[in-house]
Amino acid sequence: MSATLVREPRQVGPLADRLNTILATRGIDPRVTAEDPPTEPVTALELADARIPARYRRALADHSQIIAWADHIAGAGRPGPGGPGIAEGPSLLIAGPTGTGKTHQAYGAVRALLTRGVRLRWEATTSADLHARLRPRAGHDGERELQTLARCPLLLLDDLGAAKTSEWTEELTYRLINHRYEHMLPTLITTNLPTAELRTALGDRVASRLAEMTERVVFTGPDRRRTAPAP
């Protein structure tokens, strides 16, 4: 039978003795290893804020229709261990001139869902960035990108109709909107275009589906970005 002798390591030398004395006078045992403080759990809202553009990271939805929409989506969510998940539901079309706060309210709606405890997997893109992401190029699977956006539980599509249109962009937009229309996936859409111009820019098929699948919120007023703040 063999035995292993375990000896507690100790510091030697006058400098170590002096350090131990100082620690002892402060009530600190030099033999005790300090533990890392417990880490606080990262909330879903904090995770979302890391993905939201800095300008909208503290956005709050204060429009009555948008608040009502968030309440409806949260209330209809599928139950789960981490809170309700996104289920089928209505979409929102936030329309109005440039600079009236549409994007701010849209990101505020995303944050409103998270503050209501909804487990939320979401994507956000502008219309122009959508086309750039899906444009065919070597080594890139645009079809997979399209399916990711089409199937995600919540999509924020900003500035719909603002990008230059072509047969390719019209077909792309139709496929995206049609999938979300058929599966009743909540979609937050902002646009600067009035209804008549939206139909011209996107085509009848997209405009017809948007008319049925969305609740419309119309903003008015001057461009806030160009309005000097009051003294």
C-alpha positions in Angstrom: 0.0 0.0 0.0 1.4 3.4 -0.9 0.4 6.8 0.5 0.7 10.2 -1.2 1.9 13.0 1.1 0.0 16.2 0.3 1.5 19.3 1.7 -0.1 22.7 1.6 1.9 25.1 -0.5 3.1 28.1 1.3 5.0 31.2 0.3 8.5 31.7 1.7 10.7 34.6 2.1 10.4 38.0 3.9 8.4 39.6 1.1 5.8 36.7 1.3 5.7 37.0 5.1 5.1 40.7 4.9 2.3 40.2 2.3 0.7 37.5 4.5 0.8 39.8 7.5 -0.9 42.6 5.6 -3.6 40.3 4.3 -4.2 38.9 7.8 -4.7 42.4 9.3 -7.4 43.0 6.6 -9.1 39.7 7.5 -8.1 38.0 4.3 -6.9 34.4 4.4 -4.1 34.0 1.8 -4.8 30.3 1.6 -8.3 30.9 0.3 -8.7 31.3 -3.5 -10.9 34.1 -4.5 -14.0 33.0 -6.4 -15.3 34.8 -9.5 -18.5 36.8 -8.8 -21.6 35.0 -10.0 -22.5 36.0 -13.6 -25.9 37.6 -14.1 -28.1 36.0 -16.8 -28.3 37.9 -20.0 -31.9 38.9 -20.8 -33.5 38.4 -24.2 -33.8 42.2 -24.5 -30.1 42.7 -23.9 -29.3 40.1 -26.6 -31.7 41.9 -29.0 -30.2 45.3 -28.2 -26.8 43.9 -29.3 -28.3 43.3 -32.8 -30.4 46.5 -33.1 -28.7 49.5 -34.7 -27.3 51.9 -32.1 -29.8 54.6 -33.0 -32.8 52.4 -32.2 -31.3 50.5 -29.3 -33.6 52.2 -26.8 -36.6 52.6 -29.1 -40.0 52.5 -27.4 -43.2 51.9 -29.2 -45.7 54.5 -28.0 -48.3 54.5 -30.8 -51.6 52.9 -29.6 -52.0 50.6 -32.6 -48.4 49.3 -32.3 -48.8 48.7 -28.6 -52.1 46.9 -29.3 -50.4 44.7 -31.9 -47.6 43.8 -29.5 -50.2 42.8 -26.9 -52.1 40.7 -29.4 -49.0 38.9 -30.6 -47.7 38.3 -27.1 -51.1 37.0 -25.9 -51.4 34.6 -28.8 -47.9 33.1 -28.4 -47.4 29.4 -28.0 -46.6 28.4 -24.4 -43.1 27.2 -23.7 -40.6 26.9 -20.8 -38.9 30.2 -21.5 -42.2 32.1 -22.1 -44.6 32.3 -25.0 -43.2 31.9 -28.5 -44.3 33.7 -31.7 -47.4 32.2 -33.3 -49.4 33.0 -36.4 -50.8 36.5 -36.3 -51.4 39.8 -38.1 -48.6 41.9 -39.6 -48.1 45.7 -39.4 -47.6 48.1 -42.3 -46.2 51.4 -40.9 -46.5 54.0 -43.7 -45.6 57.7 -43.8 -43.2 60.3 -45.2 -39.5 60.1 -44.5 -38.4 61.0 -41.0 -41.7 60.5 -39.2 -40.4 57.8 -36.8 -41.5 54.6 -38.6 -38.3 52.6 -38.1 -38.1 53.8 -34.5 -41.5 52.5 -33.8 -40.8 49.2 -35.7 -37.8 48.4 -33.5 -39.8 49.6 -30.5 -42.4 46.9 -31.4 -39.7 44.3 -31.4 -38.5 45.4 -28.0 -42.1 45.6 -26.7 -42.5 41.9 -27.5 -39.4 41.0 -25.6 -40.4 43.1 -22.5 -43.7 41.1 -22.6 -41.7 37.9 -22.2 -42.0 36.6 -25.7 -39.3 34.1 -26.8 -38.4 35.8 -30.1 -36.3 34.7 -33.0 -36.4 37.6 -35.5 -34.6 39.1 -38.5 -34.4 42.7 -39.7 -33.4 44.1 -43.1 -34.0 47.1 -45.3 -35.4 46.5 -48.8 -32.1 47.6 -50.3 -30.1 45.3 -48.1 -32.5 42.5 -48.8 -31.6 42.7 -52.5 -27.9 43.0 -51.8 -28.0 39.9 -49.5 -29.8 37.8 -52.1 -28.1 39.0 -55.3 -26.5 36.0 -57.0 -22.7 35.7 -56.6 -20.1 33.0 -56.4 -20.0 31.0 -53.1 -23.2 32.5 -51.8 -26.5 30.6 -51.3 -29.1 33.3 -51.9 -31.9 30.8 -51.8 -31.0 29.7 -48.3 -30.9 33.4 -47.2 -34.3 33.9 -48.7 -35.8 30.9 -46.8 -34.2 32.1 -43.5 -36.0 35.5 -43.9 -39.2 34.0 -45.2 -39.5 31.4 -42.4 -38.3 33.4 -39.3 -41.1 33.9 -36.7 -40.8 37.7 -36.9 -39.4 39.8 -39.8 -38.8 43.5 -39.8 -38.7 44.7 -43.4 -37.7 48.4 -43.5 -38.2 50.9 -46.3 -40.2 48.6 -48.6 -40.5 50.0 -52.1 -37.5 52.3 -51.6 -35.0 50.3 -53.6 -34.9 50.4 -57.4 -37.2 47.7 -58.8 -36.7 45.2 -61.6 -38.4 41.9 -62.6 -35.9 40.1 -60.3 -36.5 42.3 -57.2 -40.3 42.2 -57.8 -40.2 38.4 -58.0 -38.0 38.2 -54.9 -40.3 40.5 -52.9 -43.3 38.5 -54.0 -41.8 35.1 -52.9 -40.8 36.6 -49.5 -44.2 38.3 -48.8 -46.2 35.4 -50.2 -44.6 32.8 -47.9 -45.2 35.0 -44.9 -48.8 35.7 -46.1 -49.6 32.0 -46.6 -48.1 30.9 -43.2 -49.5 34.0 -41.4 -46.1 35.0 -39.9 -46.1 38.4 -38.2 -44.1 40.9 -40.3 -43.3 44.5 -39.4 -43.1 46.6 -42.6 -42.2 50.2 -43.0 -42.6 52.2 -46.2 -42.6 55.8 -47.4 -45.0 55.1 -50.3 -48.7 55.7 -50.3 -50.9 52.7 -51.1 -51.3 53.6 -54.8 -47.5 54.0 -55.3 -46.8 50.9 -53.4 -48.9 48.9 -55.8 -47.0 50.4 -58.7 -43.6 49.8 -57.2 -44.2 46.2 -55.9 -46.9 44.9 -58.3 -50.5 43.8 -57.8 -49.6 40.4 -56.3 -47.6 41.9 -53.4 -49.9 44.8 -52.8 -52.9 42.6 -52.7 -51.3 40.3 -50.0 -50.2 43.2 -48.0 -53.7 44.7 -48.0 -55.0 41.5 -46.4 -52.2 40.5 -44.1 -51.4 43.8 -42.5 -52.9 46.3 -40.2 -52.0 49.8 -41.5 -50.5 52.5 -39.3 -50.1 55.9 -41.0 -47.7 58.5 -39.6 -47.7 62.1 -40.7 -45.7 65.2 -39.9 -42.4 66.8 -40.9 -39.1 65.1 -41.3 -37.7 64.9 -37.7 -34.2 64.5 -39.0 -34.4 68.0 -40.6 -36.2 69.7 -37.8 -34.0 71.6 -35.5 -34.5 70.8 -31.8 -36.3 73.4 -29.8 -34.0 75.6 -27.6 
